[in-house]
Amino acid sequence: MTDADGKANPAAQHAGVAADGRLFVFAYGSLIWKPGFTYLSARPATIHGYHRDFCIHSVVHRGTPQRSGLVLGLAPGGACKGMVFEVAAAQADRVIAALDARELVTSVYKVAALPVWLGGLRIRARAYVSDTAHPQYAGRLSIAQMAERICGAVGNQGPNEDYLVNSVSALREIGLQDQRLEALYREVVRRSDNLVAS
């Protein structure tokens, strides 16, 4: 990919595309609860070398340049459990274009083909990884710092609190309880007049 738009490098463009043309996409946040595309299957999966965290300043979808919010990214280190979506070969190019338009609205994410474990099976899946050198990369924040940034932030996709609630709920539904996200959820509920703990 290029530094400007993430789309020029053919290797990045075809990240996650198997030899038979099927596309595999690793989802760790909003893609779990709002994929926005038709898929053949969705299966639990794990990647190593990255972990899920609220480490991206959102200036479009869940915040603005004047009042940024926070959204999830894949940060270096550890492991991350999520989902892998399998997309038919006939739909792969369209889905890639839609995902890139959604995830690469700024250049804070980089496209990568990451090794992903589906049970005992290892495949390569398309993933959107945090660019740790980008100004929107927040790094490792405390629970209080994350909650302060999330509460009250609103972008073109709605309130930042909704993004957090939907992400935590989606992870619970697939049998995952991310302890850091659960602690953040409790803190945001404590600070918010609009949320009730569940």
Buried (B, 14 or more C-beta within 10 A) or exposed (E): BEEEEBBEEEEBBBBBBBEEBBBBBBBBBBBBBBBEBEBEEBBBBBBEEBBBBBBBBBBBBBBBEEEBBBBBBBBEEEEBBBBBBBBEEEBBBEBBEBBBEBBBBBBBBBBBBBEBBBEEEEBBBBBBBBBEEBEBBBEEBEBEEBBBBBBBBBBEBEBBBBBBBBBBEBBBEBEBEBEEBEEBBBBBBEBBEEBEEE
